[in-house]
Amino acid sequence: MRTVEPRLHAALIPAIGIDFAREATAEALAWAWEHWDRVRGMDNAAGYLYRVARTKARKLYKGPRVMPAPPAAEMPWIEPALPTAIADLSERQRVVVVLVYALGWTQADVAGLLGLSHGAVQKHAERGLARLRTALGGET
């Protein structure tokens, strides 16, 4: 579970926002602790806990997801409209694009976490990037 926590938290940020990702991660890990006999035998425990966290988060928060602003000293310049454009993506597109292109996850890792096929992750990535290009005035 020690390796699941940071990955679960990172995956939840684009899905539910930074403010609720830590709490939802903690709730999912607490649930895993309470149901350890069930969780330890799972092939994709991280993916299951992602869905548990999403369910817990729905009870905590309803509203637009706010993408965190990058810290100025740590990040290179980015297009000012990018956070809004990312927030406007569908949830699946946003999660896939952030995990693959911002955090460097493989599409196979994202597919495993989200319980999707590799092809579905690839489509979400392609469509998300196309929407970002359109929103930012780039080539499609």
N, CA, C and O atoms as a GROMACS GRO file, in nm:
protein
  560
    1MET      N    1   0.081  -0.120   0.000
    1MET     CA    2   0.000   0.000   0.000
    1MET      C    3   0.085   0.126   0.000
    1MET      O    4   0.040   0.233  -0.041
    2ARG      N    5   0.209   0.113   0.047
    2ARG     CA    6   0.297   0.230   0.053
    2ARG      C    7   0.322   0.288  -0.086
    2ARG      O    8   0.334   0.410  -0.101
    3THR      N    9   0.330   0.203  -0.187
    3THR     CA   10   0.353   0.252  -0.323
    3THR      C   11   0.224   0.299  -0.389
    3THR      O   12   0.227   0.375  -0.486
    4VAL      N   13   0.111   0.254  -0.339
    4VAL     CA   14  -0.018   0.291  -0.397
    4VAL      C   15  -0.056   0.434  -0.361
    4VAL      O   16  -0.111   0.506  -0.444
    5GLU      N   17  -0.029   0.477  -0.240
    5GLU     CA   18  -0.075   0.607  -0.191
    5GLU      C   19  -0.032   0.724  -0.279
    5GLU      O   20  -0.119   0.801  -0.319
    6PRO      N   21   0.097   0.741  -0.312
    6PRO     CA   22   0.132   0.858  -0.393
    6PRO      C   23   0.073   0.853  -0.534
    6PRO      O   24   0.036   0.956  -0.590
    7ARG      N   25   0.064   0.734  -0.590
    7ARG     CA   26   0.008   0.722  -0.724
    7ARG      C   27  -0.142   0.748  -0.722
    7ARG      O   28  -0.195   0.813  -0.812
    8LEU      N   29  -0.209   0.697  -0.620
    8LEU     CA   30  -0.353   0.719  -0.606
    8LEU      C   31  -0.382   0.868  -0.588
    8LEU      O   32  -0.473   0.922  -0.652
    9HIS      N   33  -0.305   0.934  -0.504
    9HIS     CA   34  -0.322   1.077  -0.481
    9HIS      C   35  -0.300   1.156  -0.610
    9HIS      O   36  -0.379   1.245  -0.643
   10ALA      N   37  -0.194   1.123  -0.683
   10ALA     CA   38  -0.164   1.193  -0.809
   10ALA      C   39  -0.276   1.174  -0.910
   10ALA      O   40  -0.309   1.266  -0.984
   11ALA      N   41  -0.334   1.055  -0.915
   11ALA     CA   42  -0.442   1.029  -1.010
   11ALA      C   43  -0.571   1.099  -0.972
   11ALA      O   44  -0.651   1.134  -1.058
   12LEU      N   45  -0.592   1.121  -0.843
   12LEU     CA   46  -0.715   1.186  -0.798
   12LEU      C   47  -0.714   1.337  -0.819
   12LEU      O   48  -0.821   1.396  -0.834
   13ILE      N   49  -0.598   1.399  -0.821
   13ILE     CA   50  -0.593   1.545  -0.835
   13ILE      C   51  -0.664   1.594  -0.961
   13ILE      O   52  -0.749   1.682  -0.951
   14PRO      N   53  -0.633   1.539  -1.080
   14PRO     CA   54  -0.707   1.589  -1.198
   14PRO      C   55  -0.853   1.546  -1.200
   14PRO      O   56  -0.933   1.608  -1.270
   15ALA      N   57  -0.889   1.444  -1.125
   15ALA     CA   58  -1.027   1.397  -1.125
   15ALA      C   59  -1.115   1.479  -1.032
   15ALA      O   60  -1.227   1.515  -1.069
   16ILE      N   61  -1.065   1.510  -0.911
   16ILE     CA   62  -1.152   1.576  -0.812
   16ILE      C   63  -1.094   1.706  -0.758
   16ILE      O   64  -1.157   1.771  -0.675
   17GLY      N   65  -0.976   1.743  -0.802
   17GLY     CA   66  -0.916   1.867  -0.755
   17GLY      C   67  -0.822   1.844  -0.639
   17GLY      O   68  -0.833   1.746  -0.566
   18ILE      N   69  -0.729   1.935  -0.624
   18ILE     CA   70  -0.624   1.919  -0.524
   18ILE      C   71  -0.678   1.924  -0.381
   18ILE      O   72  -0.626   1.857  -0.293
   19ASP      N   73  -0.782   2.003  -0.358
   19ASP     CA   74  -0.834   2.020  -0.223
   19ASP      C   75  -0.891   1.892  -0.165
   19ASP      O   76  -0.883   1.871  -0.044
   20PHE      N   77  -0.949   1.808  -0.247
   20PHE     CA   78  -1.014   1.688  -0.197
   20PHE      C   79  -0.937   1.560  -0.225
   20PHE      O   80  -0.975   1.454  -0.175
   21ALA      N   81  -0.830   1.567  -0.304
   21ALA     CA   82  -0.756   1.446  -0.340
   21ALA      C   83  -0.691   1.380  -0.219
   21ALA      O   84  -0.697   1.257  -0.206
   22ARG      N   85  -0.631   1.457  -0.132
   22ARG     CA   86  -0.564   1.398  -0.015
   22ARG      C   87  -0.665   1.331   0.077
   22ARG      O   88  -0.642   1.220   0.125
   23GLU      N   89  -0.778   1.398   0.101
   23GLU     CA   90  -0.880   1.340   0.188
   23GLU      C   91  -0.941   1.214   0.128
   23GLU      O   92  -0.963   1.115   0.198
   24ALA      N   93  -0.968   1.217  -0.001
   24ALA     CA   94  -1.024   1.099  -0.068
   24ALA      C   95  -0.924   0.983  -0.068
   24ALA      O   96  -0.962   0.867  -0.053
   25THR      N   97  -0.795   1.015  -0.084
   25THR     CA   98  -0.691   0.912  -0.078
   25THR      C   99  -0.689   0.848   0.061
   25THR      O  100  -0.684   0.726   0.073
   26ALA      N  101  -0.692   0.931   0.163
   26ALA     CA  102  -0.693   0.879   0.300
   26ALA      C  103  -0.815   0.793   0.327
   26ALA      O  104  -0.806   0.689   0.392
   27GLU      N  105  -0.929   0.837   0.277
   27GLU     CA  106  -1.053   0.760   0.296
   27GLU      C  107  -1.042   0.624   0.227
   27GLU      O  108  -1.084   0.522   0.283
   28ALA      N  109  -0.987   0.621   0.107
   28ALA     CA  110  -0.974   0.495   0.033
   28ALA      C  111  -0.876   0.401   0.103
   28ALA      O  112  -0.900   0.281   0.111
   29LEU      N  113  -0.766   0.455   0.153
   29LEU     CA  114  -0.668   0.372   0.223
   29LEU      C  115  -0.724   0.320   0.355
   29LEU      O  116  -0.695   0.208   0.395
   30ALA      N  117  -0.804   0.402   0.423
   30ALA     CA  118  -0.870   0.356   0.547
   30ALA      C  119  -0.966   0.242   0.514
   30ALA      O  120  -0.975   0.144   0.588
   31TRP      N  121  -1.038   0.257   0.402
   31TRP     CA  122  -1.130   0.152   0.360
   31TRP      C  123  -1.052   0.023   0.330
   31TRP      O  124  -1.096  -0.086   0.366
   32ALA      N  125  -0.937   0.038   0.265
   32ALA     CA  126  -0.854  -0.079   0.234
   32ALA      C  127  -0.807  -0.147   0.361
   32ALA      O  128  -0.805  -0.270   0.369
   33TRP      N  129  -0.770  -0.068   0.461
   33TRP     CA  130  -0.726  -0.126   0.588
   33TRP      C  131  -0.839  -0.207   0.652
   33TRP      O  132  -0.817  -0.317   0.702
   34GLU      N  133  -0.959  -0.150   0.651
   34GLU     CA  134  -1.075  -0.217   0.711
   34GLU      C  135  -1.114  -0.343   0.635
   34GLU      O  136  -1.170  -0.436   0.693
   35HIS      N  137  -1.086  -0.347   0.506
   35HIS     CA  138  -1.125  -0.458   0.421
   35HIS      C  139  -1.003  -0.529   0.361
   35HIS      O  140  -1.006  -0.575   0.247
   36TRP      N  141  -0.896  -0.538   0.440
   36TRP     CA  142  -0.770  -0.590   0.389
   36TRP      C  143  -0.781  -0.731   0.333
   36TRP      O  144  -0.718  -0.762   0.232
   37ASP      N  145  -0.861  -0.816   0.397
   37ASP     CA  146  -0.876  -0.953   0.346
   37ASP      C  147  -0.926  -0.952   0.202
   37ASP      O  148  -0.886  -1.036   0.121
   38ARG      N  149  -1.012  -0.861   0.170
   38ARG     CA  150  -1.067  -0.850   0.035
   38ARG      C  151  -0.967  -0.785  -0.062
   38ARG      O  152  -0.953  -0.829  -0.176
   39VAL      N  153  -0.898  -0.681  -0.015
   39VAL     CA  154  -0.811  -0.601  -0.101
   39VAL      C  155  -0.683  -0.675  -0.138
   39VAL      O  156  -0.638  -0.667  -0.253
   40ARG      N  157  -0.623  -0.745  -0.044
   40ARG     CA  158  -0.492  -0.804  -0.070
   40ARG      C  159  -0.492  -0.908  -0.182
   40ARG      O  160  -0.388  -0.933  -0.242
   41GLY      N  161  -0.607  -0.968  -0.212
   41GLY     CA  162  -0.613  -1.066  -0.319
   41GLY      C  163  -0.648  -1.009  -0.455
   41GLY      O  164  -0.656  -1.083  -0.553
   42MET      N  165  -0.667  -0.878  -0.463
   42MET     CA  166  -0.708  -0.816  -0.590
   42MET      C  167  -0.591  -0.803  -0.686
   42MET      O  168  -0.479  -0.772  -0.646
   43ASP      N  169  -0.619  -0.826  -0.814
   43ASP     CA  170  -0.518  -0.806  -0.918
   43ASP      C  171  -0.484  -0.659  -0.937
   43ASP      O  172  -0.370  -0.624  -0.964
   44ASN      N  173  -0.585  -0.572  -0.923
   44ASN     CA  174  -0.566  -0.429  -0.946
   44ASN      C  175  -0.620  -0.352  -0.826
   44ASN      O  176  -0.720  -0.281  -0.836
   45ALA      N  177  -0.554  -0.367  -0.711
   45ALA     CA  178  -0.599  -0.300  -0.589
   45ALA      C  179  -0.597  -0.149  -0.605
   45ALA      O  180  -0.687  -0.081  -0.556
   46ALA      N  181  -0.496  -0.095  -0.673
   46ALA     CA  182  -0.488   0.050  -0.691
   46ALA      C  183  -0.607   0.102  -0.772
   46ALA      O  184  -0.664   0.205  -0.739
   47GLY      N  185  -0.643   0.031  -0.877
   47GLY     CA  186  -0.758   0.072  -0.957
   47GLY      C  187  -0.888   0.065  -0.877
   47GLY      O  188  -0.974   0.152  -0.890
   48TYR      N  189  -0.902  -0.039  -0.796
   48TYR     CA  190  -1.021  -0.052  -0.713
   48TYR      C  191  -1.027   0.062  -0.611
   48TYR      O  192  -1.133   0.121  -0.588
   49LEU      N  193  -0.913   0.092  -0.549
   49LEU     CA  194  -0.910   0.200  -0.450
   49LEU      C  195  -0.932   0.337  -0.515
   49LEU      O  196  -0.984   0.428  -0.451
   50TYR      N  197  -0.894   0.351  -0.641
   50TYR     CA  198  -0.924   0.475  -0.714
   50TYR      C  199  -1.076   0.494  -0.722
   50TYR      O  200  -1.127   0.603  -0.699
   51ARG      N  201  -1.146   0.386  -0.754
   51ARG     CA  202  -1.292   0.395  -0.762
   51ARG      C  203  -1.355   0.416  -0.624
   51ARG      O  204  -1.455   0.488  -0.613
   52VAL      N  205  -1.298   0.356  -0.520
   52VAL     CA  206  -1.346   0.379  -0.384
   52VAL      C  207  -1.328   0.527  -0.348
   52VAL      O  208  -1.419   0.590  -0.294
   53ALA      N  209  -1.211   0.582  -0.380
   53ALA     CA  210  -1.184   0.723  -0.350
   53ALA      C  211  -1.278   0.815  -0.426
   53ALA      O  212  -1.326   0.914  -0.371
   54ARG      N  213  -1.306   0.783  -0.552
   54ARG     CA  214  -1.400   0.866  -0.631
   54ARG      C  215  -1.539   0.863  -0.569
   54ARG      O  216  -1.607   0.966  -0.564
   55THR      N  217  -1.581   0.748  -0.521
   55THR     CA  218  -1.712   0.737  -0.456
   55THR      C  219  -1.714   0.819  -0.327
   55THR      O  220  -1.810   0.891  -0.301
   56LYS      N  221  -1.609   0.809  -0.248
   56LYS     CA  222  -1.600   0.887  -0.123
   56LYS      C  223  -1.600   1.035  -0.155
   56LYS      O  224  -1.663   1.114  -0.085
   57ALA      N  225  -1.528   1.074  -0.261
   57ALA     CA  226  -1.517   1.216  -0.297
   57ALA      C  227  -1.650   1.274  -0.341
   57ALA      O  228  -1.677   1.391  -0.316
   58ARG      N  229  -1.734   1.194  -0.406
   58ARG     CA  230  -1.864   1.244  -0.449
   58ARG      C  231  -1.947   1.292  -0.331
   58ARG      O  232  -2.026   1.386  -0.343
   59LYS      N  233  -1.929   1.228  -0.218
   59LYS     CA  234  -2.002   1.268  -0.097
   59LYS      C  235  -1.944   1.395  -0.036
   59LYS      O  236  -2.014   1.468   0.033
   60LEU      N  237  -1.816   1.421  -0.062
   60LEU     CA  238  -1.750   1.537  -0.004
   60LEU      C  239  -1.769   1.664  -0.086
   60LEU      O  240  -1.780   1.773  -0.030
   61TYR      N  241  -1.774   1.649  -0.217
   61TYR     CA  242  -1.764   1.769  -0.300
   61TYR      C  243  -1.841   1.754  -0.430
   61TYR      O  244  -1.829   1.654  -0.500
   62LYS      N  245  -1.918   1.854  -0.461
   62LYS     CA  246  -1.984   1.862  -0.590
   62LYS      C  247  -1.957   2.002  -0.644
   62LYS      O  248  -1.981   2.102  -0.576
   63GLY      N  249  -1.906   2.010  -0.764
   63GLY     CA  250  -1.876   2.139  -0.823
   63GLY      C  251  -1.764   2.128  -0.923
   63GLY      O  252  -1.714   2.019  -0.950
   64PRO      N  253  -1.725   2.241  -0.979
   64PRO     CA  254  -1.619   2.237  -1.079
   64PRO      C  255  -1.485   2.200  -1.015
   64PRO      O  256  -1.457   2.238  -0.902
   65ARG      N  257  -1.406   2.127  -1.088
   65ARG     CA  258  -1.275   2.087  -1.040
   65ARG      C  259  -1.177   2.199  -1.068
   65ARG      O  260  -1.175   2.255  -1.178
   66VAL      N  261  -1.098   2.232  -0.971
   66VAL     CA  262  -1.002   2.340  -0.985
   66VAL      C  263  -0.863   2.279  -0.995
   66VAL      O  264  -0.817   2.212  -0.903
   67MET      N  265  -0.798   2.303  -1.106
   67MET     CA  266  -0.662   2.254  -1.124
   67MET      C  267  -0.567   2.346  -1.047
   67MET      O  268  -0.585   2.468  -1.048
   68PRO      N  269  -0.468   2.288  -0.981
   68PRO     CA  270  -0.376   2.372  -0.903
   68PRO      C  271  -0.292   2.461  -0.994
   68PRO      O  272  -0.252   2.420  -1.103
   69ALA      N  273  -0.267   2.582  -0.948
   69ALA     CA  274  -0.178   2.672  -1.021
   69ALA      C  275  -0.035   2.626  -0.996
   69ALA      O  276   0.001   2.596  -0.882
   70PRO      N  277   0.048   2.620  -1.099
   70PRO     CA  278   0.186   2.576  -1.078
   70PRO      C  279   0.264   2.679  -0.998
   70PRO      O  280   0.247   2.799  -1.020
   71PRO      N  281   0.348   2.634  -0.906
   71PRO     CA  282   0.433   2.728  -0.832
   71PRO      C  283   0.530   2.796  -0.928
   71PRO      O  284   0.598   2.728  -1.005
   72ALA      N  285   0.538   2.927  -0.924
   72ALA     CA  286   0.616   3.004  -1.020
   72ALA      C  287   0.765   2.969  -1.016
   72ALA      O  288   0.829   2.962  -1.120
   73ALA      N  289   0.820   2.949  -0.899
   73ALA     CA  290   0.964   2.925  -0.888
   73ALA      C  291   1.005   2.787  -0.935
   73ALA      O  292   1.120   2.766  -0.974
   74GLU      N  293   0.912   2.692  -0.933
   74GLU     CA  294   0.947   2.554  -0.965
   74GLU      C  295   0.913   2.515  -1.109
   74GLU      O  296   0.965   2.415  -1.159
   75MET      N  297   0.830   2.590  -1.174
   75MET     CA  298   0.782   2.552  -1.306
   75MET      C  299   0.829   2.650  -1.411
   75MET      O  300   0.841   2.770  -1.385
   76PRO      N  301   0.856   2.601  -1.530
   76PRO     CA  302   0.884   2.693  -1.640
   76PRO      C  303   0.754   2.764  -1.680
   76PRO      O  304   0.646   2.726  -1.635
   77TRP      N  305   0.767   2.864  -1.762
   77TRP     CA  306   0.649   2.937  -1.807
   77TRP      C  307   0.554   2.841  -1.877
   77TRP      O  308   0.597   2.756  -1.955
   78ILE      N  309   0.427   2.855  -1.848
   78ILE     CA  310   0.324   2.780  -1.920
   78ILE      C  311   0.221   2.877  -1.972
   78ILE      O  312   0.208   2.989  -1.922
   79GLU      N  313   0.148   2.834  -2.070
   79GLU     CA  314   0.040   2.915  -2.128
   79GLU      C  315  -0.060   2.946  -2.016
   79GLU      O  316  -0.110   2.853  -1.952
   80PRO      N  317  -0.092   3.073  -1.991
   80PRO     CA  318  -0.185   3.107  -1.884
   80PRO      C  319  -0.324   3.042  -1.898
   80PRO      O  320  -0.391   3.019  -1.798
   81ALA      N  321  -0.366   3.013  -2.020
   81ALA     CA  322  -0.499   2.954  -2.041
   81ALA      C  323  -0.499   2.802  -2.021
   81ALA      O  324  -0.605   2.740  -2.024
   82LEU      N  325  -0.382   2.742  -2.000
   82LEU     CA  326  -0.375   2.596  -1.990
   82LEU      C  327  -0.455   2.539  -1.873
   82LEU      O  328  -0.529   2.443  -1.895
   83PRO      N  329  -0.446   2.591  -1.751
   83PRO     CA  330  -0.525   2.533  -1.642
   83PRO      C  331  -0.675   2.533  -1.670
   83PRO      O  332  -0.744   2.436  -1.638
   84THR      N  333  -0.726   2.639  -1.728
   84THR     CA  334  -0.868   2.645  -1.761
   84THR      C  335  -0.902   2.546  -1.871
   84THR      O  336  -1.005   2.479  -1.866
   85ALA      N  337  -0.815   2.535  -1.971
   85ALA     CA  338  -0.838   2.441  -2.081
   85ALA      C  339  -0.837   2.297  -2.029
   85ALA      O  340  -0.918   2.215  -2.072
   86ILE      N  341  -0.747   2.266  -1.938
   86ILE     CA  342  -0.743   2.132  -1.879
   86ILE      C  343  -0.868   2.107  -1.796
   86ILE      O  344  -0.926   1.998  -1.802
   87ALA      N  345  -0.910   2.206  -1.719
   87ALA     CA  346  -1.030   2.191  -1.636
   87ALA      C  347  -1.155   2.169  -1.721
   87ALA      O  348  -1.251   2.107  -1.675
   88ASP      N  349  -1.155   2.219  -1.845
   88ASP     CA  350  -1.271   2.205  -1.933
   88ASP      C  351  -1.278   2.069  -2.002
   88ASP      O  352  -1.380   2.038  -2.065
   89LEU      N  353  -1.174   1.988  -1.992
   89LEU     CA  354  -1.178   1.853  -2.051
   89LEU      C  355  -1.275   1.766  -1.973
   89LEU      O  356  -1.307   1.796  -1.857
   90SER      N  357  -1.322   1.659  -2.035
   90SER     CA  358  -1.402   1.564  -1.960
   90SER      C  359  -1.314   1.505  -1.851
   90SER      O  360  -1.191   1.512  -1.860
   91GLU      N  361  -1.373   1.449  -1.749
   91GLU     CA  362  -1.294   1.395  -1.639
   91GLU      C  363  -1.193   1.291  -1.687
   91GLU      O  364  -1.076   1.296  -1.649
   92ARG      N  365  -1.238   1.197  -1.768
   92ARG     CA  366  -1.147   1.091  -1.815
   92ARG      C  367  -1.033   1.150  -1.898
   92ARG      O  368  -0.918   1.112  -1.881
   93GLN      N  369  -1.066   1.244  -1.987
   93GLN     CA  370  -0.962   1.306  -2.068
   93GLN      C  371  -0.863   1.380  -1.979
   93GLN      O  372  -0.742   1.370  -1.998
   94ARG      N  373  -0.915   1.455  -1.882
   94ARG     CA  374  -0.829   1.532  -1.792
   94ARG      C  375  -0.735   1.440  -1.714
   94ARG      O  376  -0.615   1.466  -1.705
   95VAL      N  377  -0.789   1.333  -1.658
   95VAL     CA  378  -0.707   1.241  -1.579
   95VAL      C  379  -0.601   1.177  -1.667
   95VAL      O  380  -0.484   1.172  -1.629
   96VAL      N  381  -0.639   1.129  -1.784
   96VAL     CA  382  -0.544   1.063  -1.873
   96VAL      C  383  -0.436   1.161  -1.919
   96VAL      O  384  -0.318   1.129  -1.915
   97VAL      N  385  -0.475   1.279  -1.963
   97VAL     CA  386  -0.377   1.377  -2.014
   97VAL      C  387  -0.280   1.417  -1.904
   97VAL      O  388  -0.159   1.423  -1.928
   98VAL      N  389  -0.329   1.445  -1.785
   98VAL     CA  390  -0.240   1.487  -1.676
   98VAL      C  391  -0.146   1.373  -1.636
   98VAL      O  392  -0.026   1.395  -1.620
   99LEU      N  393  -0.200   1.252  -1.621
   99LEU     CA  394  -0.115   1.142  -1.578
   99LEU      C  395  -0.010   1.106  -1.683
   99LEU      O  396   0.106   1.082  -1.650
  100VAL      N  397  -0.051   1.102  -1.809
  100VAL     CA  398   0.043   1.061  -1.914
  100VAL      C  399   0.140   1.173  -1.950
  100VAL      O  400   0.261   1.150  -1.954
  101TYR      N  401   0.090   1.292  -1.977
  101TYR     CA  402   0.175   1.397  -2.031
  101TYR      C  403   0.238   1.487  -1.925
  101TYR      O  404   0.347   1.540  -1.947
  102ALA      N  405   0.172   1.506  -1.813
  102ALA     CA  406   0.230   1.591  -1.709
  102ALA      C  407   0.312   1.511  -1.609
  102ALA      O  408   0.417   1.557  -1.563
  103LEU      N  409   0.264   1.391  -1.574
  103LEU     CA  410   0.333   1.312  -1.472
  103LEU      C  411   0.416   1.198  -1.528
  103LEU      O  412   0.488   1.131  -1.454
  104GLY      N  413   0.406   1.173  -1.659
  104GLY     CA  414   0.491   1.074  -1.722
  104GLY      C  415   0.453   0.929  -1.700
  104GLY      O  416   0.537   0.840  -1.714
  105TRP      N  417   0.328   0.903  -1.664
  105TRP     CA  418   0.284   0.764  -1.648
  105TRP      C  419   0.273   0.700  -1.785
  105TRP      O  420   0.250   0.768  -1.885
  106THR      N  421   0.290   0.569  -1.790
  106THR     CA  422   0.267   0.499  -1.915
  106THR      C  423   0.116   0.483  -1.935
  106THR      O  424   0.039   0.485  -1.839
  107GLN      N  425   0.076   0.468  -2.060
  107GLN     CA  426  -0.066   0.446  -2.087
  107GLN      C  427  -0.112   0.314  -2.025
  107GLN      O  428  -0.227   0.303  -1.983
  108ALA      N  429  -0.023   0.216  -2.017
  108ALA     CA  430  -0.058   0.089  -1.954
  108ALA      C  431  -0.085   0.108  -1.805
  108ALA      O  432  -0.179   0.048  -1.752
  109ASP      N  433  -0.005   0.190  -1.737
  109ASP     CA  434  -0.028   0.217  -1.595
  109ASP      C  435  -0.162   0.287  -1.574
  109ASP      O  436  -0.236   0.254  -1.481
  110VAL      N  437  -0.191   0.384  -1.659
  110VAL     CA  438  -0.317   0.457  -1.648
  110VAL      C  439  -0.434   0.363  -1.674
  110VAL      O  440  -0.535   0.368  -1.604
  111ALA      N  441  -0.421   0.278  -1.776
  111ALA     CA  442  -0.527   0.182  -1.807
  111ALA      C  443  -0.553   0.091  -1.688
  111ALA      O  444  -0.669   0.065  -1.654
  112GLY      N  445  -0.447   0.044  -1.624
  112GLY     CA  446  -0.463  -0.043  -1.508
  112GLY      C  447  -0.530   0.027  -1.392
  112GLY      O  448  -0.617  -0.030  -1.327
  113LEU      N  449  -0.491   0.151  -1.366
  113LEU     CA  450  -0.549   0.226  -1.255
  113LEU      C  451  -0.697   0.256  -1.279
  113LEU      O  452  -0.779   0.240  -1.188
  114LEU      N  453  -0.730   0.298  -1.400
  114LEU     CA  454  -0.867   0.340  -1.429
  114LEU      C  455  -0.957   0.223  -1.470
  114LEU      O  456  -1.078   0.241  -1.483
  115GLY      N  457  -0.899   0.106  -1.491
  115GLY     CA  458  -0.979  -0.009  -1.533
  115GLY      C  459  -1.027   0.004  -1.677
  115GLY      O  460  -1.136  -0.041  -1.711
  116LEU      N  461  -0.944   0.065  -1.761
  116LEU     CA  462  -0.978   0.085  -1.902
  116LEU      C  463  -0.884   0.002  -1.988
  116LEU      O  464  -0.779  -0.043  -1.942
  117SER      N  465  -0.921  -0.018  -2.113
  117SER     CA  466  -0.830  -0.083  -2.207
  117SER      C  467  -0.724   0.017  -2.249
  117SER      O  468  -0.742   0.138  -2.236
  118HIS      N  469  -0.613  -0.034  -2.301
  118HIS     CA  470  -0.507   0.052  -2.350
  118HIS      C  471  -0.560   0.142  -2.462
  118HIS      O  472  -0.526   0.260  -2.470
  119GLY      N  473  -0.644   0.085  -2.549
  119GLY     CA  474  -0.702   0.164  -2.659
  119GLY      C  475  -0.789   0.277  -2.609
  119GLY      O  476  -0.788   0.386  -2.666
  120ALA      N  477  -0.865   0.254  -2.503
  120ALA     CA  478  -0.951   0.359  -2.448
  120ALA      C  479  -0.865   0.472  -2.391
  120ALA      O  480  -0.898   0.590  -2.409
  121VAL      N  481  -0.758   0.438  -2.323
  121VAL     CA  482  -0.668   0.540  -2.268
  121VAL      C  483  -0.606   0.620  -2.383
  121VAL      O  484  -0.597   0.742  -2.375
  122GLN      N  485  -0.565   0.551  -2.489
  122GLN     CA  486  -0.507   0.619  -2.603
  122GLN      C  487  -0.607   0.716  -2.666
  122GLN      O  488  -0.571   0.828  -2.703
  123LYS      N  489  -0.733   0.674  -2.680
  123LYS     CA  490  -0.837   0.761  -2.737
  123LYS      C  491  -0.861   0.883  -2.649
  123LYS      O  492  -0.872   0.994  -2.699
  124HIS      N  493  -0.870   0.862  -2.516
  124HIS     CA  494  -0.890   0.976  -2.425
  124HIS      C  495  -0.773   1.072  -2.435
  124HIS      O  496  -0.792   1.194  -2.431
  125ALA      N  497  -0.651   1.020  -2.447
  125ALA     CA  498  -0.533   1.105  -2.459
  125ALA      C  499  -0.538   1.184  -2.590
  125ALA      O  500  -0.515   1.305  -2.591
  126GLU      N  501  -0.568   1.117  -2.700
  126GLU     CA  502  -0.574   1.184  -2.830
  126GLU      C  503  -0.682   1.292  -2.833
  126GLU      O  504  -0.658   1.404  -2.877
  127ARG      N  505  -0.801   1.257  -2.785
  127ARG     CA  506  -0.912   1.354  -2.786
  127ARG      C  507  -0.885   1.469  -2.690
  127ARG      O  508  -0.918   1.584  -2.720
  128GLY      N  509  -0.827   1.439  -2.575
  128GLY     CA  510  -0.794   1.544  -2.480
  128GLY      C  511  -0.691   1.641  -2.536
  128GLY      O  512  -0.706   1.762  -2.522
  129LEU      N  513  -0.588   1.588  -2.600
  129LEU     CA  514  -0.487   1.675  -2.660
  129LEU      C  515  -0.546   1.758  -2.774
  129LEU      O  516  -0.512   1.875  -2.790
  130ALA      N  517  -0.633   1.698  -2.852
  130ALA     CA  518  -0.697   1.772  -2.962
  130ALA      C  519  -0.781   1.887  -2.907
  130ALA      O  520  -0.779   1.998  -2.961
  131ARG      N  521  -0.855   1.861  -2.799
  131ARG     CA  522  -0.936   1.967  -2.738
  131ARG      C  523  -0.847   2.077  -2.680
  131ARG      O  524  -0.880   2.195  -2.689
  132LEU      N  525  -0.734   2.038  -2.620
  132LEU     CA  526  -0.642   2.139  -2.566
  132LEU      C  527  -0.584   2.224  -2.679
  132LEU      O  528  -0.575   2.346  -2.666
  133ARG      N  529  -0.545   2.160  -2.788
  133ARG     CA  530  -0.491   2.236  -2.901
  133ARG      C  531  -0.594   2.336  -2.954
  133ARG      O  532  -0.561   2.451  -2.983
  134THR      N  533  -0.718   2.292  -2.965
  134THR     CA  534  -0.824   2.381  -3.013
  134THR      C  535  -0.846   2.496  -2.915
  134THR      O  536  -0.855   2.612  -2.955
  135ALA      N  537  -0.854   2.464  -2.786
  135ALA     CA  538  -0.879   2.566  -2.684
  135ALA      C  539  -0.766   2.668  -2.675
  135ALA      O  540  -0.789   2.784  -2.643
  136LEU      N  541  -0.645   2.623  -2.704
  136LEU     CA  542  -0.528   2.713  -2.692
  136LEU      C  543  -0.488   2.775  -2.825
  136LEU      O  544  -0.390   2.848  -2.834
  137GLY      N  545  -0.568   2.745  -2.930
  137GLY     CA  546  -0.543   2.806  -3.060
  137GLY      C  547  -0.430   2.743  -3.137
  137GLY      O  548  -0.372   2.805  -3.226
  138GLY      N  549  -0.398   2.620  -3.103
  138GLY     CA  550  -0.289   2.550  -3.175
  138GLY      C  551  -0.345   2.473  -3.292
  138GLY      O  552  -0.466   2.476  -3.318
  139GLU      N  553  -0.257   2.405  -3.362
  139GLU     CA  554  -0.298   2.323  -3.476
  139GLU      C  555  -0.367   2.198  -3.425
  139GLU      O  556  -0.335   2.148  -3.317
  140THR      N  557  -0.463   2.148  -3.502
  140THR     CA  558  -0.532   2.025  -3.463
  140THR      C  559  -0.477   1.906  -3.535
  140THR      O  560  -0.524   1.794  -3.514
   0.00000   0.00000   0.00000
